[in-house]
């Protein structure tokens, strides 16, 4: 079995995932997701900032600090 470890995955555009998915399906001749390969997506999710809509800078910073 093959394991592909993809670090910094949430930083990628979805088109990158779709392109890799299509490529692996094609070269592996397998219509399963990612050509049937096991893919583990990794990231330090604490690095991703929260999305706070209709908020001031002060309240956003307060949300991140707490």
C-alpha positions as CSV (number, residue, x, y, z in Angstrom):
1,X,0.0,0.0,0.0
2,X,1.2,3.5,-0.8
3,X,0.9,6.4,1.7
4,X,1.2,10.0,0.5
5,X,1.7,12.5,3.2
6,X,0.7,16.0,2.1
7,X,1.9,18.7,4.5
8,X,0.4,22.2,4.6
9,X,-2.7,20.9,2.8
10,X,-5.2,23.6,4.0
11,X,-2.9,26.2,2.4
12,X,-3.5,24.7,-1.1
13,X,-6.2,25.8,-3.6
14,X,-8.8,23.2,-4.2
15,X,-7.7,23.1,-7.9
16,X,-4.4,21.6,-6.8
17,X,-6.2,18.7,-5.0
18,X,-8.4,18.2,-8.1
19,X,-5.3,18.1,-10.4
20,X,-3.4,15.7,-8.2
21,X,-6.5,13.5,-7.9
22,X,-7.0,13.4,-11.7
23,X,-3.3,12.7,-12.3
24,X,-3.1,9.8,-9.8
25,X,-6.3,8.3,-11.2
26,X,-4.8,8.5,-14.7
27,X,-1.3,7.1,-13.9
28,X,-2.6,4.4,-11.5
29,X,-5.5,3.4,-13.9
30,X,-7.8,3.5,-10.9
31,X,-11.0,5.6,-10.6
32,X,-11.0,5.7,-6.8
33,X,-10.1,8.9,-5.1
34,X,-6.4,9.7,-5.6
35,X,-5.9,6.6,-7.7
36,X,-6.6,4.4,-4.7
37,X,-3.6,5.7,-2.8
38,X,-3.9,6.5,0.8
39,X,-3.4,10.3,1.3
40,X,-2.9,11.9,4.7
41,X,-3.3,15.6,4.9
42,X,-1.4,17.4,7.6
43,X,-1.1,20.9,9.0
44,X,-0.6,22.8,12.2
45,X,-4.2,24.0,12.3
46,X,-3.4,26.5,15.1
47,X,-1.6,28.5,12.4
48,X,-4.8,29.1,10.4
49,X,-6.6,32.3,11.4
50,X,-10.2,32.3,12.2
51,X,-12.7,34.0,9.9
52,X,-14.7,36.5,11.9
53,X,-17.3,38.3,9.8
54,X,-18.6,41.8,10.5
55,X,-16.1,42.4,13.3
56,X,-13.6,45.0,14.3
57,X,-9.8,44.4,14.5
58,X,-9.9,44.6,18.3
59,X,-12.5,41.8,18.6
60,X,-10.7,39.6,16.1
61,X,-7.4,39.9,18.0
62,X,-9.3,39.2,21.3
63,X,-10.8,36.1,19.7
64,X,-7.3,34.8,18.6
65,X,-5.6,35.6,21.9
66,X,-8.2,33.9,24.1
